[in-house]
Amino acid sequence: MTNNFVLGQAGADAGHRHARAYVSLDGVELDTAALVNPAMLMDDSIEALGERFRQAQPFKHLVFEGLFEPRLLERIHDEFEFVSRADWERYDNRNERKLGTKPSARLGPAAQLYFDTIYSKRFVDFLGRISGIDGLITDPMLYGGGLHKIPTGGKFAPHVDFNKHPVTRLDNRLVFLTYLNKDWKPEYGGALQLWDVDSDRCTVEVVPEFGRSILFYQSSRSIHGHPDPVRAPNGRARRSAAAYFYSNGRGDESTDHYHTTIIRKPITVGPYARLALGVKYWTPPVLIDAFRLITRRQWP
């Protein structure tokens, strides 16, 4: 992979007030002022988006279409293939089967540019105004975030995310996801489900289509997941980028006691699946890795 990353300015001269800043990723020149759709950053747009966020059910959330420069997202999509095996964290149990980059992972230039953009002052202010949460704090280590890859058969039971950062103990307030799946169809599975606590059912499904982003509020009522396994053709994986936003304290119904991810709707497995889980439990990891390599399953 050739990572040609260039910063520059274009215009009459570098000091001209109308000079345009740009980045070049492997020869693709991107205007830095247009990495995020400028129309959505206007005051009127933010006010309308905030109203939609606050009124959304079953809990506060907002789905964006076309928020980011598509060519940047295309480059992130391609960089998945070059993430080192050592940089992936694997989760494989009856309620969760996925891969996520580790906090120490070395990301490609497009992915790093994306996270730098959403953790920039302007974007954090954008999310703060939409959500009504003052003093949002970013996490450059991307704990629990980064790049996520859901292979064939991958899933995540409806759950509530960890409520505090494991190191800083700051309160987890928002999660922001961007999907990177071209021509994804509902029948491919992997749709994000939002569950209503009171009716105990899924009331919203978000198909993880390319360029679609979702922001949602984190609380003890924010039950979400994608229990419908991925079954895209040709072994395609479900790809996304995720980031969390924190604050120092909160004033809602969530507990102040630290907890990790809580599974709210465990996935029921049949006898054969239980047998397979038992075999996996007693089988040395090196043999499991060898089997995955032989069968070309999408584990790095």
RAHUMO-V928052 format. One record per pair of residues at least 4 apart in sequence whose C-alpha atoms are under 8 Angstrom apart, sorted by the first residue. I is the first residue (numbers start at 1). GAP is how many residues later the second one is. Records with the same first field share a line. If there is no record, write none. Layout:
I = GAP ; GAP
This chain:
1 = 81
2 = 24
3 = 22 ; 23 ; 105 ; 106
4 = 20 ; 21 ; 22 ; 23
5 = 18 ; 19 ; 20 ; 21 ; 104
6 = 17 ; 18 ; 19
7 = 14 ; 15 ; 16 ; 17
8 = 13 ; 14 ; 15
9 = 5 ; 10 ; 11 ; 12 ; 13
10 = 4 ; 9 ; 10 ; 11 ; 12
11 = 5 ; 7 ; 8 ; 9
12 = 4 ; 6 ; 7
13 = 6
14 = 5
15 = 4
20 = 11
21 = 10 ; 11 ; 12
22 = 7 ; 8 ; 9 ; 10 ; 11
23 = 6 ; 7 ; 8 ; 9
24 = 4 ; 5 ; 6
25 = 4 ; 5 ; 84 ; 85
30 = 4 ; 5 ; 41 ; 42
31 = 4
33 = 5
34 = 4 ; 34 ; 35
35 = 33 ; 34 ; 37 ; 82
36 = 4 ; 31 ; 32 ; 33
37 = 4 ; 29 ; 30 ; 31 ; 32
38 = 4
39 = 6
40 = 5 ; 6 ; 27
41 = 4 ; 5 ; 85
42 = 4
43 = 4
44 = 4
45 = 4
46 = 4 ; 80 ; 83 ; 84
47 = 4 ; 82 ; 83
48 = 4
49 = 4 ; 13 ; 81
50 = 4 ; 79 ; 80 ; 81 ; 82
51 = 4 ; 79
52 = 4 ; 9 ; 10
53 = 7 ; 8 ; 9 ; 77 ; 78
54 = 6 ; 7 ; 77
55 = 5
56 = 4 ; 5 ; 6
57 = 4 ; 139
58 = 136 ; 137 ; 138 ; 139 ; 145 ; 146
59 = 137 ; 157 ; 158 ; 162 ; 163
60 = 156 ; 157
61 = 153 ; 154 ; 155 ; 156
62 = 152 ; 153 ; 154
63 = 149 ; 150 ; 151 ; 152
64 = 148 ; 149 ; 150
65 = 146 ; 147 ; 148
66 = 4 ; 145 ; 146
67 = 144 ; 145 ; 146
68 = 4 ; 5 ; 143
69 = 4
70 = 4 ; 141
71 = 4
72 = 4 ; 38 ; 42
73 = 4 ; 37 ; 107 ; 138
74 = 4 ; 106
75 = 4 ; 35 ; 36
76 = 4 ; 32 ; 34 ; 35 ; 104
77 = 103 ; 104 ; 162
78 = 4
79 = 4 ; 29 ; 31 ; 32
80 = 67
82 = 26
83 = 4 ; 5 ; 23 ; 24 ; 25
84 = 4
85 = 215
87 = 14 ; 15 ; 17 ; 18 ; 19
88 = 11 ; 12 ; 13 ; 14 ; 17 ; 212
89 = 10 ; 11 ; 12 ; 13
90 = 7 ; 8 ; 9 ; 10
91 = 5 ; 6 ; 7 ; 8
92 = 4 ; 5 ; 6
93 = 4 ; 184
94 = 173 ; 174 ; 175 ; 183
95 = 60 ; 61 ; 62 ; 132 ; 168 ; 171 ; 172
96 = 58 ; 59 ; 60 ; 61
97 = 53 ; 54 ; 56 ; 57 ; 58 ; 59
98 = 50 ; 51 ; 52 ; 53 ; 56 ; 57 ; 58
99 = 49 ; 50 ; 51 ; 200
100 = 44 ; 45 ; 46 ; 47 ; 48 ; 49
101 = 4 ; 44 ; 45 ; 46 ; 47
102 = 41 ; 42 ; 44
103 = 38 ; 39 ; 40 ; 41 ; 42 ; 43
104 = 37
107 = 4 ; 5
108 = 4
109 = 4
110 = 4
111 = 4
112 = 4
113 = 4
114 = 4
115 = 4 ; 128
116 = 4
117 = 6
118 = 5 ; 6
119 = 4 ; 5 ; 19 ; 21
120 = 4
121 = 4
122 = 4
123 = 4
124 = 4 ; 12
125 = 4
126 = 4
127 = 4
128 = 4 ; 5 ; 6 ; 7 ; 8
129 = 4 ; 5
131 = 86
134 = 113
135 = 112 ; 113
136 = 109 ; 110 ; 111
137 = 108 ; 109 ; 110
138 = 106 ; 107 ; 108
139 = 4 ; 104 ; 105 ; 106 ; 107
142 = 4 ; 101 ; 102
143 = 22 ; 101
144 = 98 ; 99 ; 100
145 = 96 ; 97 ; 98 ; 99
146 = 95 ; 96 ; 97
147 = 92 ; 93 ; 94 ; 95
148 = 91 ; 92 ; 93 ; 94
149 = 88 ; 89 ; 90 ; 91
150 = 4 ; 5 ; 80 ; 87 ; 88 ; 89
151 = 79 ; 84 ; 85 ; 86 ; 87 ; 146 ; 147 ; 148
152 = 77 ; 78 ; 79 ; 80 ; 83 ; 84 ; 85 ; 145 ; 146
153 = 76 ; 77 ; 78
154 = 36 ; 75 ; 76
155 = 35 ; 70 ; 71 ; 72 ; 73 ; 74 ; 75
156 = 69 ; 70 ; 71
157 = 67 ; 68 ; 69 ; 70 ; 106 ; 107 ; 108 ; 109 ; 110
158 = 35 ; 37 ; 65 ; 66 ; 67 ; 68 ; 69 ; 105 ; 106 ; 107 ; 108
159 = 63 ; 64 ; 65 ; 66 ; 102 ; 103 ; 104 ; 105 ; 106
160 = 58 ; 59 ; 60 ; 61 ; 62 ; 63 ; 64 ; 101 ; 102 ; 103 ; 104
161 = 57 ; 99 ; 100 ; 101
162 = 10 ; 96 ; 97 ; 98 ; 99 ; 100
163 = 8 ; 9 ; 10 ; 55 ; 56 ; 95 ; 96 ; 97 ; 98
164 = 4 ; 5 ; 6 ; 7 ; 8 ; 94 ; 95 ; 96
165 = 4 ; 5 ; 6 ; 7 ; 81
169 = 89
170 = 76 ; 77 ; 78 ; 79
171 = 75 ; 76 ; 77 ; 78 ; 79
172 = 46 ; 72 ; 73 ; 74 ; 75
173 = 44 ; 45 ; 46 ; 71 ; 72 ; 73 ; 74
174 = 41 ; 42 ; 43 ; 44 ; 70 ; 71 ; 72
175 = 40 ; 41 ; 42 ; 43 ; 67 ; 68 ; 69 ; 70
176 = 37 ; 38 ; 39 ; 40 ; 66 ; 67 ; 68
177 = 36 ; 37 ; 38 ; 63 ; 64 ; 65 ; 66
178 = 33 ; 34 ; 35 ; 36 ; 62 ; 63 ; 64
179 = 29 ; 30 ; 31 ; 32 ; 33 ; 34 ; 60 ; 61 ; 62
180 = 28 ; 29 ; 30 ; 31 ; 32 ; 58 ; 59 ; 60 ; 61
181 = 27 ; 28 ; 29 ; 30 ; 57 ; 58 ; 59
182 = 27 ; 28
183 = 26 ; 27
184 = 4 ; 23 ; 24 ; 25 ; 26
185 = 4 ; 22 ; 24
186 = 5 ; 21
187 = 44 ; 45
188 = 42 ; 43 ; 44 ; 45
189 = 39 ; 40 ; 41 ; 42 ; 43
190 = 17 ; 18 ; 36 ; 37 ; 38 ; 39 ; 40 ; 41 ; 48
191 = 14 ; 15 ; 16 ; 17 ; 35 ; 37
192 = 13 ; 14 ; 15 ; 16 ; 32 ; 33 ; 34
193 = 9 ; 10 ; 11 ; 12 ; 13 ; 31 ; 32 ; 33 ; 34
194 = 8 ; 9 ; 10 ; 11 ; 28 ; 29 ; 30 ; 31
195 = 5 ; 6 ; 7 ; 8 ; 9 ; 27 ; 28 ; 29
196 = 4 ; 5 ; 6 ; 7 ; 25 ; 27
197 = 4 ; 24 ; 26
208 = 4 ; 30
217 = 5
218 = 4
219 = 33 ; 34 ; 35
220 = 33 ; 34 ; 35
223 = 41
227 = 40
230 = 7 ; 8
231 = 4 ; 5
232 = 4 ; 5
235 = 62 ; 63
237 = 61
269 = 4 ; 5
270 = 4
271 = 4
272 = 4
273 = 4
274 = 4
275 = 4
276 = 4
277 = 4
278 = 4
279 = 4
280 = 4 ; 8
283 = 4 ; 5
284 = 4
285 = 4
286 = 4
287 = 4
288 = 4
289 = 4
290 = 4
291 = 4
292 = 4 ; 5 ; 6 ; 7
293 = 4 ; 6
